[in-house]
Amino acid sequence: MTEVVSQPRSNVPVPDPSALTTEQIRRELNLLQSLLESKIGGIETKAVSDFSLVTEKFRSVETRANVVEVAQKEAIAAAAAAGKTSIDAALQAQKEAAGKSEVYMVEQLKGIQAILATNNASLNDKIAVINGRLDRGEGGSNAHSSTVAMAVAIASVLISLVIGGFSAISSHNTQPGVTIPPPVTVNPR
């Protein structure tokens, strides 16, 4: 008889599934690793592309900002130059107007001086005539009549001064270069 040797019974089936499982796990891990690497590579490529796009947009915004800044500086410089030109022109016009006004005022003052000198000479002539008549005794013989004559003479002198002054003021022409002729006086001798 044959003797059957029995082997201890083991729970491990033949072929050993642990070796197959380990091999399958390694294969799946390699597939998972290559899948993850390709996904991460795609994400990395997209991130680099997006970063490049964002960087380009920032450069574009910076370029536009620089262009705007240069345009603003040029506009400010042009406005300042125009303002300076305007101010210079206004100052020059003011200087010319002041010079013309000064010349006009000098002419007016000379005309007024001439009128006053003529009126003064006329009054002196009238006073001389009245004094001459008083010295000769014309116009009355008593003291009262000579006092009245003196008062009339003084009143006529004052009236002629007032009339001469008003006529100089009212008939004064405001156009430059035009002088007012002095009033004509008649010497009654």
C-alpha positions in Angstrom: 0.0 0.0 0.0 1.0 3.1 -0.7 1.3 5.4 1.8 0.0 8.7 1.1 1.8 11.5 2.6 -0.3 14.3 3.3 0.8 17.7 3.1 -0.4 20.1 5.6 -3.3 21.9 4.3 -2.7 25.5 3.4 -5.2 28.1 2.7 -3.2 29.5 -0.2 -4.6 28.5 -3.5 -2.4 27.6 -6.4 -1.3 29.7 -8.3 -0.7 32.1 -5.4 -3.0 35.1 -5.7 -0.9 37.3 -3.6 1.8 37.4 -6.3 -0.8 38.1 -9.0 -2.5 40.7 -6.9 0.8 42.5 -6.2 1.7 42.4 -9.9 -1.8 43.8 -10.8 -1.5 46.5 -8.1 1.9 47.5 -9.6 0.5 47.6 -13.1 -2.5 49.7 -11.9 -0.2 52.0 -10.0 2.0 52.6 -13.1 -1.2 53.3 -15.1 -2.4 55.7 -12.4 1.0 57.3 -12.2 1.2 57.9 -16.0 -2.4 59.1 -15.9 -1.7 61.5 -13.1 1.5 62.7 -14.8 -0.3 63.4 -18.0 -3.1 65.3 -16.1 -0.6 67.2 -14.1 1.4 68.0 -17.3 -1.8 69.2 -18.9 -2.7 71.4 -15.9 0.9 72.6 -15.8 0.8 73.5 -19.5 -2.5 75.3 -19.1 -1.3 77.1 -16.0 1.8 78.3 -17.9 -0.3 79.3 -20.9 -2.8 81.2 -18.6 0.1 82.8 -16.8 1.6 83.9 -20.1 -1.8 85.3 -21.2 -2.2 87.2 -17.9 1.4 88.5 -18.1 0.7 89.7 -21.7 -2.5 91.4 -20.6 -0.6 93.2 -17.8 2.0 94.3 -20.3 -0.7 95.6 -22.6 -2.3 97.5 -19.7 1.1 98.9 -18.7 1.8 100.0 -22.2 -1.6 101.7 -22.5 -1.0 103.4 -19.2 2.4 104.7 -20.4 0.9 106.0 -23.6 -1.9 107.8 -21.6 0.7 109.2 -19.2 2.8 110.5 -22.1 -0.3 112.0 -23.8 -1.3 113.7 -20.5 2.2 115.1 -20.0 2.2 116.4 -23.6 -1.3 117.9 -23.1 -0.2 119.6 -19.9 2.9 121.0 -21.5 0.9 122.3 -24.5 -1.7 123.9 -22.1 1.1 125.5 -20.1 2.7 126.9 -23.3 -0.6 128.2 -24.5 -1.3 129.8 -21.2 2.1 131.4 -21.1 1.5 132.8 -24.6 -1.9 134.1 -23.7 -0.5 135.8 -20.5 2.4 137.3 -22.4 0.0 138.7 -25.1 -2.3 140.1 -22.4 0.6 141.7 -20.6 1.9 143.2 -23.9 -1.6 144.6 -24.7 -1.9 146.0 -21.2 1.4 147.8 -21.6 0.4 149.3 -24.9 -2.9 150.4 -23.6 -1.3 152.0 -20.5 1.2 153.8 -22.8 -1.6 155.1 -25.0 -3.7 156.2 -22.0 -0.7 158.0 -20.5 -0.1 159.9 -23.8 -3.8 160.8 -24.0 -3.9 162.0 -20.4 -0.8 164.2 -21.0 -2.6 165.7 -24.1 -5.7 166.3 -22.0 -3.8 168.0 -19.2 -2.0 170.3 -21.7 -5.4 171.3 -23.2 -6.8 172.0 -19.8 -3.7 174.1 -18.9 -4.1 176.1 -22.1 -7.8 176.8 -21.3 -6.9 177.8 -17.7 -4.1 180.1 -18.9 -6.4 181.8 -21.5 -9.2 182.2 -18.8 -6.6 183.7 -16.4 -5.3 186.1 -19.0 -8.9 187.1 -19.9 -9.7 187.7 -16.2 -6.5 189.8 -15.7 -7.5 191.9 -18.7 -11.0 192.5 -17.3 -9.6 193.3 -13.9 -7.2 195.8 -15.5 -10.0 197.4 -17.4 -12.1 197.7 -14.3 -9.2 199.1 -12.3 -8.5 201.6 -15.0 -12.1 202.8 -15.0 -12.0 203.1 -11.2 -8.8 205.0 -11.4 -10.3 207.5 -13.9 -13.4 207.8 -11.8 -15.8 206.4 -14.4 -19.0 204.8 -13.3 -19.9 207.0 -10.5 -18.8 209.6 -8.1 -19.7 208.4 -4.7 -18.2 205.7 -2.6 -21.4 203.6 -2.8 -21.3 203.4 -6.6 -17.6 202.4 -6.6 -18.4 199.7 -4.1 -21.2 198.4 -6.2 -19.0 198.6 -9.3 -16.3 196.6 -7.5 -18.9 194.0 -6.4 -20.2 193.8 -10.0 -16.6 193.4 -11.3 -15.9 190.7 -8.8 -19.1 188.9 -9.6 -18.5 189.1 -13.3 -15.0 187.7 -12.8 -16.4 184.8 -10.7 -19.1 184.2 -13.3 -16.6 184.1 -16.1 -14.5 181.7 -14.1 -17.4 179.4 -13.5 -18.6 179.6 -17.1 -15.1 179.1 -18.4 -14.6 176.0 -16.2 -18.0 174.5 -17.2 -17.4 175.2 -20.9 -14.0 173.5 -20.6 -15.4 170.5 -19.0 -18.6 170.2 -21.1 -17.0 170.9 -24.5 -14.0 168.7 -23.8 -13.5 166.3 -26.7 -12.4 162.7 -25.6 -10.7 161.9 -28.9 -6.9 161.8 -28.5 -5.0 164.3 -30.6 -7.8 166.9 -30.7 -7.2 170.0 -28.7 -9.9 172.5 -27.7 -9.2 176.1 -28.8 -9.2 178.6 -26.0 -12.2 180.9 -25.7 -11.9 184.2 -27.6 -11.7 187.3 -25.4 -12.5 190.8 -26.4 -10.6 193.6 -24.8 -13.1 196.6 -24.5 -10.7 199.6 -24.8 
